[in-house]
Amino acid sequence: MNIDLLGYRQKVGMGQVQVANILGISHEEICFYEQKPETVPMGLLAKWLQILGVDFATAMSASTPPLKGIDPGTPYTQLYRKLNLLNQYIDATPPVDKLDIPTSPATPHDLQQQLKLYKQKPNVVLTGGFDAGKSHMANALLGSKNLPVGYQPARVSASQTLLIEGLWQRV
């Protein structure tokens, strides 16, 4: 429930203390509920909206603000610069013809392959139980509603149904 209680109160021109006195609650509770409107008890919310002259349907149908994605900045800039310097050093170093040692050391090419692995960005895995909020978290991280949230019913085709029935008959 994303109701802009602060916006509605300011539009009417009432102060927090005035609303608190009418509702019979403290000024601190008004401040808290305006920051977290989803925590307002339903009976108190109905009374609050009535005081502000807002009907419940209008308050519930207000558009929700778009999600703001996380801005990680450029955490890889310094790493990429150092990895590029290492690559330049390897390319500028003259090759060694032959070494008289029992175990062959890693070659510059091996080091460059390892540097390529370091340039790969990490993968993020979100795990959790059914309906735990994984899609909501991913959407918040992405800053958009790319992933579906809520229950997603699956449809089973006729051929899949026959296959399932055939497997059950074998058991």
C-alpha positions in Angstrom: 0.0 0.0 0.0 1.8 3.1 -1.2 -0.4 6.1 -0.1 1.2 9.5 0.0 -0.2 10.6 3.3 2.4 13.4 3.6 1.5 14.8 0.1 -2.3 14.7 0.9 -1.7 16.4 4.2 0.4 19.1 2.7 -2.1 19.6 -0.1 -4.8 20.3 2.5 -2.5 22.6 4.4 -2.7 20.8 7.7 0.3 20.3 10.1 1.3 17.0 11.7 0.3 18.1 15.1 -3.2 19.1 13.9 -3.7 15.7 12.3 -2.4 13.9 15.4 -4.8 15.8 17.7 -7.8 15.0 15.5 -6.8 11.3 15.2 -5.9 11.0 18.9 -2.3 9.8 18.3 1.1 11.3 18.9 3.0 13.6 16.5 5.7 11.0 16.3 3.3 8.3 15.1 2.1 10.7 12.3 5.7 11.2 11.3 6.4 7.4 11.3 3.2 6.6 9.4 3.9 9.2 6.7 7.3 7.6 6.1 5.9 4.1 6.2 2.2 4.3 5.1 2.0 0.5 4.7 2.1 0.2 8.5 -1.0 2.3 9.2 -3.8 0.2 10.7 -6.8 0.1 8.3 -9.3 1.8 10.7 -6.8 4.6 11.4 -6.1 5.0 7.6 -9.8 5.3 6.8 -10.3 8.0 9.5 -7.1 9.8 8.3 -8.1 9.9 4.7 -11.6 11.1 5.7 -9.9 14.0 7.7 -7.9 14.9 4.6 -10.9 14.7 2.3 -9.5 11.9 0.2 -11.6 8.9 -0.7 -10.1 5.5 -0.3 -10.4 4.5 -4.0 -8.4 7.7 -5.1 -5.7 7.0 -2.4 -5.3 3.4 -3.5 -5.2 4.1 -7.2 -2.4 6.7 -7.0 0.5 5.8 -9.2 3.5 4.4 -7.6 6.9 6.1 -8.2 9.3 4.2 -10.4 11.9 2.1 -8.7 15.3 3.8 -8.5 18.1 1.4 -9.3 21.3 1.0 -7.4 24.1 3.1 -8.8 27.3 1.1 -8.2 29.5 3.8 -9.7 32.6 2.6 -11.4 34.1 0.0 -9.0 36.0 -1.8 -11.8 37.8 1.3 -13.2 40.9 1.0 -11.1 41.0 -2.8 -11.4 40.8 -2.6 -15.2 43.5 0.0 -15.4 45.9 -2.2 -13.4 45.0 -5.3 -15.4 45.6 -3.3 -18.7 49.0 -2.2 -17.3 49.9 -5.8 -16.6 48.9 -6.8 -20.1 51.1 -4.0 -21.5 54.0 -5.1 -19.4 53.6 -8.7 -20.7 53.4 -7.6 -24.3 56.5 -5.3 -23.9 58.6 -8.0 -22.2 60.9 -9.9 -24.6 60.1 -13.7 -24.7 62.5 -16.2 -23.0 63.8 -18.8 -25.4 64.4 -21.7 -23.1 64.8 -22.3 -19.3 66.8 -25.1 -17.8 64.4 -26.0 -15.0 62.6 -29.2 -14.3 59.1 -27.7 -14.0 58.0 -25.4 -16.8 56.8 -22.1 -15.3 53.6 -20.3 -16.4 54.0 -18.5 -19.6 53.0 -14.8 -20.2 50.1 -16.2 -22.3 48.9 -18.1 -19.2 49.0 -14.9 -17.2 47.1 -13.0 -19.8 44.4 -15.7 -19.8 44.1 -15.3 -16.0 43.9 -11.6 -16.4 40.9 -12.1 -18.8 39.2 -14.0 -16.1 39.7 -11.2 -13.6 38.0 -8.8 -16.0 34.8 -10.7 -15.9 32.1 -9.2 -13.8 30.7 -11.4 -11.0 27.3 -13.1 -11.2 24.7 -12.5 -8.5 22.5 -15.3 -7.3 19.3 -14.6 -5.4 18.0 -17.6 -3.5 15.1 -18.0 -1.2 11.9 -19.8 -0.6 8.7 -19.6 -2.6 7.2 -16.1 -2.5 10.2 -14.7 -0.5 10.6 -11.6 -2.6 13.4 -12.6 -4.9 11.9 -10.9 -8.0 11.1 -7.8 -6.0 14.7 -7.6 -4.9 16.0 -8.2 -8.4 13.7 -5.5 -9.8 14.9 -3.1 -7.1 18.5 -3.8 -8.0 17.8 -3.3 -11.7 15.8 -0.1 -11.1 12.9 -1.3 -13.3 10.1 -3.9 -13.3 11.8 -6.4 -15.7 10.9 -9.6 -13.8 7.4 -10.7 -13.1 6.3 -10.8 -9.5 3.6 -12.8 -7.8 2.3 -16.1 -8.8 3.0 -17.2 -12.3 0.7 -20.2 -13.2 2.2 -22.7 -15.6 0.3 -24.2 -18.5 0.8 -27.8 -19.4 0.4 -28.7 -23.1 -1.5 -31.8 -24.2 1.8 -33.6 -25.2 3.3 -32.9 -21.8 0.1 -34.3 -20.1 0.4 -37.5 -22.2 4.1 -37.8 -21.3 3.3 -37.4 -17.6 0.5 -39.9 -17.7 2.8 -42.4 -19.5 5.4 -42.0 -16.8 2.8 -42.6 -14.1 1.6 -45.8 -15.8 5.2 -47.1 -15.8 5.5 -46.6 -12.0 
